[in-house]
Amino acid sequence: MLKVLLAGGGTAGHVNPALAIAEIIKENYPDAEFCFAGNPEKIEATLVPKAGYRFEPVKVEGFQRRVNWTNVKRNFHALGCLMKTGGRCRDIINDFKPDLVIGTGGYVSGPVVRKAAKMGIKTAIHEQNAFAGVTNKLLSKEVDEVMMTVEAAKKYFPEAKHTTVTGLPVRGAFAKMSKEEARKQLGIPMDAVCVLSTGGSLGARVLNNYVAKLLKWYQDEGREVYHIHSYGTYKGYKDYIAECEAQGIKIKDNPRLTVSDYINMPAAMAACDLVITRCGAASLAEIEAVGRCSVLIPSPMVAENHQYHNGMVLQNAGAGKVIEEKDLTDELFINTVKDLIDHPEKIKECSEKAASLHISDTRERIIGALRPLIEK
């Protein structure tokens, strides 16, 4: 029986690819058994058991680079965790006895994958972002296979034994619904312009603020644009609709506006012409899979500004427009959207270029990269 240990977490962007890889392996090796190692205080501790997999906790904390008293205390705590991590990883590996260990990024994947490599077990990693994370850059020198979402990440792994551009697995729901079906379901006419905006599952304050200004612009200019906005489930945004209404933005009685904390993303993506969003790897993979024009506002609050580099892959291909937060103004944001919705041919060209970036055989590429390790 094939036994696979996966390690990764801290954010859903590291956990979901691990879950997807497990699913891909299971499709090809139905008897495979899986175990996930992750931080007991992070999102993986919830997502992995919910998906029905065994979860083994490994307490790992990242070191803070900025020097201040708070970070000094955090780094002492991180050092204490690190001193215990090696033994904990060894215990998990000895108990589960994996044939293959796969890391998908985040602090926890480093010690787990490194320990497995030192113990002579076949190892692989998957890098989701165009700008590779520190953990994966270090691990690339030790593992047997480096998988990555985009070609642009390859330059960060010059000492890797073997690399494969696999793309990022996207939920099947994003490929199943046509624009016609989605618009019929959501009550949007086929000849209308539809914009989708989202800051991710939790939301993003900057996007929420600028989208409110965009909705007000529609109203003041008499623009009959259909707009779907997800403001996120973070408790600080629970009064978003009321706050918009207080600014004179008519949301509740406007049939062209759908504003909610959570939306059916596959249906909304299929229905829209233009997407306004952050630059998380999963979000961009979904945009490419559906083939949609995008205005991208990367979060500056991520490691090594990797969202900016993700977004630039699309902009450089003519598949999206990147606006950094530091450059955002009301005029720039609204004019960028206005230019696109006033010129359908630009949206069409941008959408086609986004679709051209999509790697449709990601699942086959991933199992193709892993099969040599499994068979050995």
C-alpha positions in Angstrom: 0.0 0.0 0.0 1.3 3.4 -0.9 1.6 5.8 2.0 2.0 9.5 1.5 2.8 12.2 4.1 1.9 15.8 3.1 3.1 18.9 5.0 2.0 22.5 4.4 -0.1 25.2 5.9 -0.5 28.5 7.6 -2.9 29.6 4.9 -5.5 28.0 2.7 -3.2 28.7 -0.2 -0.8 26.1 1.1 -3.4 23.6 2.5 -5.8 23.4 -0.5 -3.0 22.4 -2.9 -2.0 19.6 -0.5 -5.6 18.4 -0.3 -5.8 18.5 -4.1 -2.6 16.6 -4.6 -3.9 13.9 -2.2 -7.0 13.7 -4.3 -5.0 13.3 -7.5 -2.9 10.5 -6.0 -6.0 8.8 -4.7 -7.5 8.8 -8.2 -4.5 7.0 -9.6 -3.7 4.8 -6.5 -7.1 4.1 -4.9 -5.5 2.1 -2.0 -3.2 5.0 -1.0 -3.1 6.1 2.6 -2.5 9.7 3.6 -1.3 11.6 6.6 -1.0 15.4 6.9 1.5 17.2 9.2 0.6 20.8 10.1 0.5 23.5 12.8 -2.2 22.7 15.4 -3.0 26.5 15.6 -3.4 27.2 11.9 -6.1 26.6 9.3 -4.9 23.2 8.4 -5.9 21.8 11.8 -9.5 22.5 10.7 -9.4 21.8 6.9 -7.5 18.5 6.9 -9.7 16.6 9.4 -12.8 18.1 7.7 -11.6 16.5 4.5 -11.4 13.2 6.3 -7.6 12.8 6.6 -5.4 11.9 9.5 -3.7 15.0 11.0 -0.5 15.1 13.0 0.3 18.4 14.8 3.8 19.9 14.4 4.3 23.2 16.3 6.3 25.6 14.1 6.6 29.3 14.2 8.3 31.6 11.7 11.2 34.0 12.6 10.5 37.7 12.4 13.0 39.8 10.5 12.1 43.2 11.8 13.9 44.0 15.1 11.6 45.1 18.0 10.9 43.9 21.5 7.7 42.0 20.4 9.5 40.2 17.6 12.4 39.3 19.8 10.0 37.6 22.2 8.3 35.9 19.2 11.6 34.7 17.9 12.6 33.2 21.2 9.3 31.3 21.2 9.9 30.2 17.6 13.4 29.0 18.5 11.9 26.9 21.3 9.5 25.3 18.9 12.3 24.6 16.4 14.3 22.8 19.0 11.5 20.3 19.4 10.5 20.0 15.8 13.2 17.6 14.6 12.2 14.9 17.1 8.5 15.4 16.4 9.0 15.1 12.7 11.1 11.9 13.1 8.4 10.4 15.4 5.6 11.1 12.8 7.7 9.6 10.0 8.7 6.5 12.0 5.1 5.9 13.0 3.4 6.4 9.6 6.3 5.0 7.5 5.6 7.0 4.3 6.8 6.0 0.9 6.6 9.6 -0.3 6.6 13.0 1.5 5.3 16.1 -0.2 5.6 19.7 1.0 3.3 22.5 -0.2 4.9 25.5 1.5 4.5 27.3 4.8 6.8 27.0 7.8 5.7 23.5 8.8 6.7 21.9 5.5 10.4 22.7 6.0 11.3 20.5 8.9 9.0 17.7 7.8 10.3 17.4 4.3 13.9 18.0 5.3 13.8 15.2 7.9 12.3 12.8 5.4 15.0 13.6 2.8 17.7 13.0 5.4 16.0 9.6 6.2 16.3 8.6 2.6 12.6 8.9 1.8 11.5 10.2 -1.6 10.4 13.8 -1.4 8.7 16.5 -3.5 7.5 20.1 -3.1 4.9 22.2 -4.9 5.4 26.0 -5.2 2.2 27.9 -5.8 3.6 31.4 -6.4 5.6 33.1 -9.1 8.0 34.3 -6.5 9.1 31.2 -4.6 8.9 31.1 -0.8 12.0 30.9 1.4 11.0 27.4 2.7 10.7 25.9 -0.8 13.8 27.6 -2.1 15.8 25.9 0.7 14.1 22.6 0.3 14.6 22.5 -3.5 18.2 21.6 -3.0 17.3 18.4 -1.1 14.1 17.0 -2.6 13.7 14.7 -5.6 11.1 16.8 -7.4 10.1 20.4 -7.5 6.6 21.1 -8.9 5.5 24.7 -9.6 2.5 26.6 -10.8 4.2 28.9 -13.3 7.3 28.9 -15.4 8.4 32.2 -13.8 9.2 30.4 -10.5 11.7 28.1 -12.1 14.6 30.6 -11.8 14.4 30.3 -8.0 15.4 26.6 -8.1 18.7 26.5 -9.9 20.0 23.6 -7.8 16.9 21.4 -8.0 17.4 17.8 -9.2 14.2 17.9 -11.3 11.5 20.5 -11.9 8.1 20.4 -13.5 5.6 23.2 -14.3 2.3 21.6 -13.3 0.0 24.5 -12.8 -2.3 24.7 -9.8 -5.3 22.4 -9.4 -8.6 24.2 -9.7 -11.9 23.0 -8.4 -13.9 21.2 -11.1 -16.9 23.5 -10.6 -15.0 26.3 -12.4 -15.0 24.3 -15.6 -18.5 23.0 -15.5 -20.7 26.1 -15.9 -21.1 28.3 -19.0 -21.7 32.0 -19.0 -25.2 31.5 -20.2 -26.0 29.0 -17.5 -24.5 31.1 -14.8 -26.3 34.3 -15.9 -29.6 32.5 -16.1 -29.0 31.2 -12.5 -28.1 34.6 -11.2 -30.7 36.6 -13.2 -28.2 38.6 -15.3 -29.1 39.4 -18.9 -26.7 38.2 -21.5 -26.2 41.6 -23.0 -25.3 43.3 -19.7 -21.9 44.1 -18.4 -21.1 42.1 -15.2 -18.3 42.8 -12.8 -17.2 40.5 -9.9 -15.1 41.7 -7.0 -13.7 39.9 -4.0 -11.0 40.2 -1.4 -11.0 36.4 -0.7 -13.0 34.4 1.8 -12.1 36.8 4.7 -12.3 40.0 2.6 -10.0 42.9 2.2 -10.6 46.4 3.6 -8.9 48.2 0.7 -11.0 46.3 -1.9 -14.2 46.9 0.1 -13.5 50.6 0.3 -12.7 51.1 -3.4 -15.6 48.9 -4.6 -18.0 51.0 -2.5 -16.7 54.0 -4.4 -17.2 52.2 -7.7 -20.8 51.3 -6.8 -21.4 54.9 -6.0 -19.9 55.9 -9.4 -22.3 53.5 -11.2 -25.2 55.1 -9.4 -24.1 58.8 -9.9 -23.3 58.2 -13.6 -26.5 56.1 -14.3 -24.4 53.1 -15.3 -26.5 49.9 -15.7 -23.7 47.6 -14.6 -24.4 44.3 -12.8 -21.9 43.9 -10.0 -21.3 41.0 -7.7 -19.2 41.8 -4.6 -18.1 39.5 -1.8 -16.9 41.6 1.2 -15.8 38.6 3.2 -16.6 36.8 6.4 -14.2 38.7 8.7 -16.3 40.1 11.5 -15.1 43.6 11.0 -17.0 43.7 7.7 -20.4 42.5 9.0 -21.8 46.1 8.7 -20.5 46.7 5.2 -23.9 46.9 3.5 -25.2 49.3 6.2 -22.1 51.4 5.8 -22.6 51.6 2.1 -26.2 52.6 2.5 -25.2 55.3 4.9 -23.0 56.7 2.1 -26.0 56.9 -0.2 -25.3 53.7 -2.1 -28.6 51.9 -2.8 -27.8 48.2 -2.5 -30.8 46.5 -0.9 -33.3 47.6 -3.6 -31.0 47.5 -6.5 -31.5 44.3 -8.7 -28.2 44.9 -10.4 -26.1 44.6 -7.2 -25.4 41.4 -5.3 -23.4 42.3 -2.2 -22.8 39.6 0.3 -20.2 38.2 2.7 -20.0 34.9 0.8 -20.9 34.1 -2.8 -21.0 31.1 -5.1 -17.6 31.8 -6.7 -17.7 29.4 -9.6 -21.1 30.7 -10.7 -20.1 34.4 -10.2 -16.8 33.8 -12.1 -18.7 32.2 -15.0 -21.2 35.0 -15.2 -18.9 38.0 -15.1 -16.9 39.8 -17.7 -14.4 41.4 -15.4 -12.9 40.3 -12.1 -11.4 42.7 -9.4 -9.4 40.8 -6.9 -6.2 40.1 -5.0 -3.4 38.0 -6.5 -3.4 34.8 -4.5 -2.2 31.9 -6.6 -5.6 30.0 -6.4 -7.6 33.1 -7.4 -5.4 33.7 -10.5 -5.6 30.0 -11.5 -9.4 30.2 -11.3 -9.4 33.4 -13.5 -7.2 31.6 -16.1 -9.3 28.5 -16.0 -12.5 30.4 -16.8 -10.7 33.0 -19.0 -11.6 36.3 -17.5 -10.2 39.8 -17.8 -9.0 41.1 -14.4 -8.0 44.2 -12.4 -5.5 42.9 -9.8 -4.6 44.6 -6.5 -1.9 42.5 -4.8 -1.8 42.4 -1.0 1.4 44.1 0.2 1.1 42.2 3.5 2.4 38.9 2.3 5.9 37.3 2.4 8.3 38.8 -0.1 5.5 40.6 -1.9 4.7 37.4 -3.8 1.2 38.5 -4.8 2.7 41.3 -6.9 4.8 38.8 -8.8 1.8 36.5 -9.3 -0.2 39.4 -10.8 2.6 40.5 -13.0 2.6 37.1 -14.8 -0.9 38.0 -16.0 -0.1 41.6 -16.8 3.0 40.7 -18.8 0.8 38.4 -20.8 -1.8 41.1 -21.4 -4.2 39.1 -19.3 -4.8 41.5 -16.5 -4.0 45.0 -15.1 -2.0 45.2 -11.8 -2.5 48.2 -9.5 -0.4 48.3 -6.3 -2.0 49.6 -3.2 0.5 52.4 -2.9 -0.6 53.7 -6.3 -4.3 53.4 -5.7 -6.5 56.5 -6.0 -10.2 56.9 -6.6 -9.5 58.3 -10.1 -7.1 55.6 -11.1 -9.3 52.7 -9.9 -12.6 54.0 -11.4 -10.9 55.0 -14.7 -9.3 51.6 -15.0 -12.7 49.9 -14.6 -14.4 52.5 -16.8 -11.9 52.0 -19.7 -12.6 48.3 -19.7 -16.4 48.3 -19.4 -16.5 51.0 -22.1 -14.4 48.9 -24.5 -15.7 45.3 -24.7 -13.1 44.5 -27.2 -10.4 45.1 -24.6 -12.2 42.8 -22.1 -12.5 40.1 -24.9 -8.8 40.3 -25.7 -7.7 40.3 -22.1 -10.0 37.3 -21.4 -8.6 35.3 -24.3 -5.0 35.9 -23.1 -6.0 34.8 -19.5 -7.5 31.6 -20.9 -4.2 31.0 -22.9 -2.3 30.9 -19.6 -4.4 28.1 -18.1 -2.8 24.7 -17.8 -5.7 22.3 -18.5 -3.8 19.1 -17.7 -2.5 20.0 -14.3 -3.8 16.8 -12.7 -2.0 14.7 -15.3 1.2 16.7 -14.9 1.2 16.3 -11.1 0.8 12.6 -11.1 3.3 12.4 -14.0 5.9 14.2 -11.8 5.2 12.0 -8.8 4.8 8.6 -10.4 8.6 8.0 -10.9 9.1 8.7 -7.2 6.2 6.4 -6.2 7.4 3.5 -8.5 10.9 3.8 -7.1 
